[in-house]
Amino acid sequence: MLNRWLAAGLMGLLALPGFSQDSLDNTPAPDAVSSDAVSSDAASPQTPALPSALIDRMFEMAANDSDRAVRRTTLEACSKLLDQLPRFTATIEQLLDSPDQAKRYDAIPYLSQVDLSAEQKVAAAIRHLRNQYAKGHGIDYRSPNVLVVLRQHSDVTLDTIVEHLNNHGDMPLLYLDMADVFGLDVDKYQPLLIEYSNSQDTAVRQRVAALLANRLDSQIRERERQQKQARLQQQARLNEQRAQRSEAEKYLSYSQRIISRYDANASGSLEQGEWDKMLMPPSAADVNEDGKITVEEYRDYLLERNKRPK
């Protein structure tokens, strides 16, 4: 009955205008997905989601639009195009070279993301700090924080700082602060620090004093850390030794009981005829092969067996 009803329904569909058996056969199942569609959906995350012409326009706006909000919005969007890194790097480089301070500022947050040389990144980061210092901000002013970039290239950063101080450049307070933050080698640059400690500028002498005091505190903390670590390691070794002694004592007591159980002649050790009666004859415990297993040998045998992987 049901089959006749289904057949009648199918014949009715075939009778509809424009509906044929071919169209029925060629209609994909609702859940069927072609391999091309799967391949498209699983495309690399680096594949741009916008047409190339629009991406071109975004980069133009990021570098050249007269409105800062537009530049910032498109610059952030371009930073997410992972397959456009060379182009994004070129845009950041263009902004950093701009005479417009606002454009240079907007490029700073992307320094760690682009493929510029360490010297370029350090120069841009320090120039940013100089601009902020001129506005009354200290080195720890984090809008944006360029200290991360400078730490990533600490060797270049310190070389730049030392060169500037040796040349008696401007803003010595800022550069002494940076020397403190980035770990200037006080042993290597003793003459430089002594020179600045004799400055007629009280603020400069204060910076040098703070740098030396901070370095001394850092060394004390490091020494305390090392001492604490050494104490912990020593305690761990002592705990391990105690555990080993405790385990050895436990097995010694156990060995004495076992040997006394099978020691028929009360010799204090087992001979082969005695240990052969054991469920698991410990012949390997006779390490010196003298035909006897002492309490200590049996203990050592049990300890070694206990160390084997289960």
C-alpha positions as semicolon CSV with decimal commas, in nm:
position;residue;x (nm);y (nm);z (nm)
1;M;0,000;0,000;0,000
2;L;0,277;0,241;0,102
3;N;0,482;0,157;-0,208
4;R;0,185;0,230;-0,435
5;W;0,136;0,567;-0,259
6;L;0,502;0,665;-0,303
7;A;0,500;0,562;-0,666
8;A;0,191;0,771;-0,729
9;G;0,353;1,074;-0,564
10;L;0,665;1,038;-0,777
11;M;0,457;1,015;-1,097
12;G;0,283;1,334;-0,993
13;L;0,612;1,516;-0,955
14;L;0,733;1,400;-1,293
15;A;0,418;1,536;-1,445
16;L;0,494;1,892;-1,324
17;P;0,614;2,140;-1,594
18;G;0,993;2,156;-1,620
19;F;1,041;1,859;-1,393
20;S;1,199;1,548;-1,539
21;Q;1,376;1,233;-1,430
22;D;1,705;1,394;-1,542
23;S;1,653;1,694;-1,315
24;L;1,575;1,464;-1,026
25;D;1,889;1,259;-1,089
26;N;2,108;1,572;-1,113
27;T;1,983;1,739;-0,795
28;P;2,251;1,707;-0,523
29;A;2,157;1,576;-0,184
30;P;2,108;1,853;0,076
31;D;2,408;1,739;0,279
32;A;2,635;1,668;-0,016
33;V;2,934;1,902;-0,047
34;S;3,164;1,891;-0,345
35;S;3,536;1,844;-0,299
36;D;3,594;2,187;-0,456
37;A;3,377;2,349;-0,193
38;V;3,561;2,173;0,086
39;S;3,892;2,281;-0,061
40;S;3,772;2,641;-0,080
41;D;3,645;2,646;0,277
42;A;3,970;2,494;0,404
43;A;4,185;2,756;0,235
44;S;4,493;2,883;0,411
45;P;4,424;3,151;0,674
46;Q;4,677;3,364;0,486
47;T;4,446;3,385;0,186
48;P;4,307;3,743;0,161
49;A;3,936;3,767;0,221
50;L;3,907;4,073;-0,002
51;P;3,966;4,127;-0,376
52;S;4,318;4,238;-0,461
53;A;4,201;4,579;-0,581
54;L;4,049;4,652;-0,240
55;I;4,362;4,531;-0,064
56;D;4,566;4,766;-0,282
57;R;4,339;5,051;-0,183
58;M;4,368;4,962;0,188
59;F;4,746;4,987;0,174
60;E;4,719;5,323;-0,003
61;M;4,484;5,452;0,265
62;A;4,703;5,317;0,546
63;A;5,004;5,508;0,416
64;N;4,859;5,823;0,265
65;D;4,505;5,904;0,378
66;S;4,477;6,254;0,525
67;D;4,253;6,134;0,807
68;R;4,440;5,970;1,094
69;A;4,147;5,750;1,198
70;V;4,128;5,611;0,846
71;R;4,501;5,544;0,841
72;R;4,489;5,366;1,176
73;T;4,190;5,151;1,083
74;T;4,333;5,039;0,750
75;L;4,681;4,994;0,898
76;E;4,546;4,755;1,160
77;A;4,351;4,568;0,893
78;C;4,660;4,537;0,672
79;S;4,858;4,399;0,966
80;K;4,628;4,097;0,966
81;L;4,709;4,001;0,606
82;L;4,981;3,750;0,685
83;D;5,063;3,684;0,321
84;Q;5,127;4,056;0,266
85;L;5,411;4,093;0,519
86;P;5,669;4,238;0,274
87;R;5,417;4,494;0,162
88;F;5,314;4,573;0,518
89;T;5,680;4,608;0,616
90;A;5,731;4,856;0,332
91;T;5,428;5,055;0,450
92;I;5,559;5,071;0,808
93;E;5,901;5,175;0,679
94;Q;5,738;5,451;0,473
95;L;5,546;5,576;0,779
96;L;5,859;5,571;0,997
97;D;6,042;5,786;0,740
98;S;5,756;6,035;0,720
99;P;5,814;6,394;0,841
100;D;5,466;6,369;0,995
101;Q;5,513;6,274;1,361
102;A;5,159;6,131;1,380
103;K;5,238;5,887;1,099
104;R;5,561;5,782;1,267
105;Y;5,375;5,731;1,595
106;D;5,110;5,510;1,432
107;A;5,380;5,281;1,290
108;I;5,544;5,216;1,627
109;P;5,303;4,946;1,756
110;Y;5,392;4,725;1,457
111;L;5,771;4,731;1,494
112;S;5,793;4,382;1,639
113;Q;5,570;4,248;1,359
114;V;5,758;4,370;1,052
115;D;6,077;4,249;0,888
116;L;6,303;4,549;0,942
117;S;6,665;4,539;1,054
118;A;6,745;4,557;1,424
119;E;6,912;4,894;1,368
120;Q;6,598;5,036;1,204
121;K;6,372;4,909;1,481
122;V;6,597;5,037;1,759
123;A;6,636;5,377;1,592
124;A;6,260;5,413;1,552
125;A;6,190;5,299;1,908
126;I;6,445;5,536;2,062
127;R;6,320;5,825;1,850
128;H;5,972;5,751;1,984
129;L;6,103;5,754;2,342
130;R;6,277;6,086;2,274
131;N;5,950;6,235;2,148
132;Q;5,767;6,110;2,456
133;Y;6,045;6,237;2,684
134;A;6,021;6,579;2,523
135;K;5,653;6,580;2,623
136;G;5,741;6,505;2,984
137;H;5,692;6,128;2,979
138;G;5,940;5,885;3,130
139;I;6,087;5,572;2,979
140;D;5,809;5,362;3,129
141;Y;5,540;5,554;2,941
142;R;5,354;5,274;2,763
143;S;5,155;5,423;2,480
144;P;5,268;5,221;2,295
145;N;5,534;5,027;2,482
146;V;5,852;5,014;2,276
147;L;6,061;4,858;2,552
148;V;5,970;4,513;2,421
149;V;6,125;4,593;2,084
150;L;6,437;4,736;2,245
151;R;6,476;4,428;2,467
152;Q;6,447;4,204;2,162
153;H;6,756;4,380;2,024
154;S;6,932;4,466;2,350
155;D;7,283;4,451;2,201
156;V;7,202;4,710;1,936
157;T;7,010;4,914;2,193
158;L;7,303;4,926;2,436
159;D;7,550;5,009;2,158
160;T;7,329;5,301;2,056
161;I;7,298;5,422;2,416
162;V;7,673;5,403;2,482
163;E;7,757;5,581;2,157
164;H;7,516;5,862;2,244
165;L;7,655;5,902;2,598
166;N;8,016;5,890;2,476
167;N;7,933;6,167;2,231
168;H;7,772;6,370;2,511
169;G;7,444;6,385;2,322
170;D;7,129;6,557;2,439
171;M;6,875;6,409;2,682
172;P;7,138;6,234;2,898
173;L;6,876;6,156;3,162
174;L;6,673;5,950;2,914
175;Y;6,980;5,760;2,793
176;L;7,100;5,691;3,148
177;D;6,753;5,559;3,228
178;M;6,773;5,333;2,924
179;A;7,121;5,221;3,027
180;D;6,975;5,119;3,362
181;V;6,673;4,939;3,215
182;F;6,868;4,746;2,951
183;G;7,151;4,636;3,177
184;L;7,454;4,843;3,086
185;D;7,773;4,653;3,177
186;V;7,897;4,864;3,469
187;D;8,234;4,686;3,472
188;K;8,299;4,753;3,106
189;Y;8,184;5,115;3,116
190;Q;8,327;5,228;3,450
191;P;8,502;5,536;3,302
192;L;8,180;5,650;3,132
193;L;7,976;5,617;3,452
194;I;8,243;5,789;3,661
195;E;8,249;6,076;3,411
196;Y;7,872;6,125;3,434
197;S;7,880;6,085;3,813
198;N;8,097;6,401;3,818
199;S;7,850;6,601;3,610
200;Q;7,762;6,951;3,720
201;D;7,398;6,859;3,662
202;T;7,248;6,723;3,984
203;A;6,980;6,530;3,794
204;V;7,249;6,349;3,594
205;R;7,435;6,249;3,909
206;Q;7,107;6,128;4,058
207;R;7,049;5,907;3,753
208;V;7,396;5,756;3,780
209;A;7,347;5,695;4,152
210;A;7,013;5,525;4,085
211;L;7,168;5,309;3,812
212;L;7,447;5,190;4,040
213;A;7,211;5,130;4,332
214;N;6,973;4,935;4,111
215;R;7,258;4,727;3,974
216;L;7,379;4,648;4,325
217;D;7,028;4,548;4,432
218;S;6,996;4,331;4,122
219;Q;7,323;4,154;4,201
220;I;7,214;4,095;4,562
221;R;6,882;3,951;4,445
222;E;7,059;3,726;4,195
223;R;7,300;3,604;4,461
224;E;7,011;3,534;4,697
225;R;6,829;3,348;4,419
226;Q;7,135;3,134;4,351
227;Q;7,181;3,064;4,721
228;K;6,817;2,965;4,755
229;Q;6,844;2,739;4,452
230;A;7,160;2,579;4,596
231;R;6,983;2,518;4,928
232;L;6,688;2,360;4,752
233;Q;6,916;2,136;4,549
234;Q;7,109;2,035;4,861
235;Q;6,784;1,961;5,044
236;A;6,665;1,753;4,751
237;R;6,989;1,553;4,759
238;L;6,957;1,499;5,135
239;N;6,597;1,387;5,097
240;E;6,701;1,143;4,825
241;Q;6,984;1,009;5,042
242;R;6,745;0,965;5,336
243;A;6,498;0,786;5,112
244;Q;6,772;0,557;4,981
245;R;6,895;0,481;5,333
246;S;6,541;0,414;5,449
247;E;6,481;0,183;5,154
248;A;6,814;0,004;5,211
249;E;6,731;-0,046;5,579
250;K;6,388;-0,181;5,488
251;Y;6,532;-0,429;5,240
252;L;6,808;-0,529;5,482
253;S;6,550;-0,621;5,744
254;Y;6,349;-0,812;5,484
255;S;6,663;-0,993;5,362
256;Q;6,748;-1,103;5,714
257;R;6,402;-1,257;5,757
258;I;6,414;-1,439;5,424
259;I;6,763;-1,579;5,471
260;S;6,689;-1,692;5,825
261;R;6,385;-1,878;5,690
262;Y;6,590;-2,082;5,438
263;D;6,921;-2,092;5,626
264;A;6,905;-2,457;5,734
265;N;7,255;-2,470;5,884
266;A;7,227;-2,129;6,059
267;S;7,536;-1,998;5,879
268;G;7,388;-1,652;5,832
269;S;7,394;-1,695;5,455
270;L;7,237;-1,916;5,188
271;E;7,410;-2,189;4,995
272;Q;7,283;-2,306;4,657
273;G;7,100;-2,602;4,798
274;E;6,914;-2,367;5,031
275;W;6,827;-2,092;4,783
276;D;6,712;-2,350;4,525
277;K;6,420;-2,423;4,758
278;M;6,292;-2,065;4,720
279;L;6,003;-1,988;4,484
280;M;6,230;-1,757;4,285
281;P;6,588;-1,872;4,343
282;P;6,809;-1,558;4,363
283;S;7,120;-1,709;4,208
284;A;7,208;-1,373;4,055
285;A;7,258;-1,234;4,406
286;D;7,579;-1,435;4,436
287;V;7,779;-1,165;4,264
288;N;8,120;-1,290;4,372
289;E;8,024;-1,648;4,278
290;D;8,150;-1,801;4,600
291;G;7,845;-2,024;4,632
292;K;7,697;-1,818;4,912
293;I;7,444;-1,535;4,932
294;T;7,487;-1,309;5,232
295;V;7,222;-1,083;5,379
296;E;7,387;-0,780;5,222
297;E;7,411;-0,946;4,880
298;Y;7,047;-1,044;4,890
299;R;6,953;-0,691;4,996
300;D;7,151;-0,539;4,708
301;Y;6,991;-0,790;4,471
302;L;6,641;-0,685;4,583
303;L;6,725;-0,316;4,557
304;E;6,857;-0,358;4,204
305;R;6,554;-0,565;4,102
306;N;6,326;-0,298;4,243
307;K;6,490;-0,035;4,019
308;R;6,415;-0,226;3,700
309;P;6,129;-0,096;3,483
310;K;5,804;-0,261;3,571
